[in-house]
Amino acid sequence: MKIVVAVKRVIDANVKVRVKADGTGVEMANVKMAMNPFCEIAVEEALRIKEAGGADEVVIVSAGPQGATETIRTALAMGADRGVHVLTDAVLEPLAVAKLLKAVIDKEQPGLVILGKQAIDDDCNQTGQMLAALLGWAQATFASKIEIAGDSATVTREIDGGLEKVAVKLPAVVTTDLRLNEPRYASLPNIMKAKKKPIEAMAPDALGVDIAPRLTVLKVEEPPKRSAGVKVETAAELVAKLHDAGVI
């Protein structure tokens, strides 16, 4: 079985995001970029499935500017076999990404597609669901455990009330949650090997996909600053303040 994993290049999770002065977006110049943390989990899970004998090949797919090649190389250094880069400088919305992924998947014919449940830059949590709908495949979102058995998979999902187990027939689309695994670090030998692994580049036009945006960003603002808290001397004073604030 072949596994396709979609990854996204985002601002590093440890970097403080700054809004542009004109409010048109966030500052991207000279900012450290990295693989989306949920995507790292997706790559790790695909590699574990392969190492357990459940897959023969792990293919990494990313859509974005030239810098996305570095993100693909990171996944290859973790142990993936090859990459596909849909090269575009356009701002991609979830539906456009889903359409691009579908076009690549139609060519690759994998048995399983794994994505992070969301990206930390836009927090849309839409691409996996849209992709499954476009493909007409089964889907399991927010996975905290994935078990492959023959032509089916059992996925443990994290929901508000606890955990839910669903069984899906392969091929299927699975999106990963935080507690699924702990991504590995790429070793130096694997980083060197990754430089020789193939990455196929293609354009959205070659895939026949219209990536024109459907949404217009009117303005980006930082959240309002919180007011400072106050210290109280006694429990009675705390209760009185909570009562005055309408909390109790």
Secondary structure as UniProt FT lines:
FT   STRAND          2..6
FT   STRAND          9..11
FT   TURN            13..14
FT   TURN            21..22
FT   TURN            29..30
FT   STRAND          33..35
FT   HELIX           37..51
FT   TURN            52..53
FT   STRAND          57..64
FT   TURN            66..67
FT   HELIX           68..78
FT   STRAND          82..87
FT   HELIX           94..108
FT   STRAND          112..116
FT   TURN            120..122
FT   HELIX           127..135
FT   STRAND          138..149
FT   TURN            150..151
FT   STRAND          152..159
FT   TURN            160..161
FT   STRAND          162..169
FT   STRAND          172..176
FT   HELIX           178..180
FT   HELIX           188..194
FT   TURN            195..196
FT   STRAND          199..202
FT   HELIX           204..207
FT   HELIX           235..244
FT   TURN            245..246
//
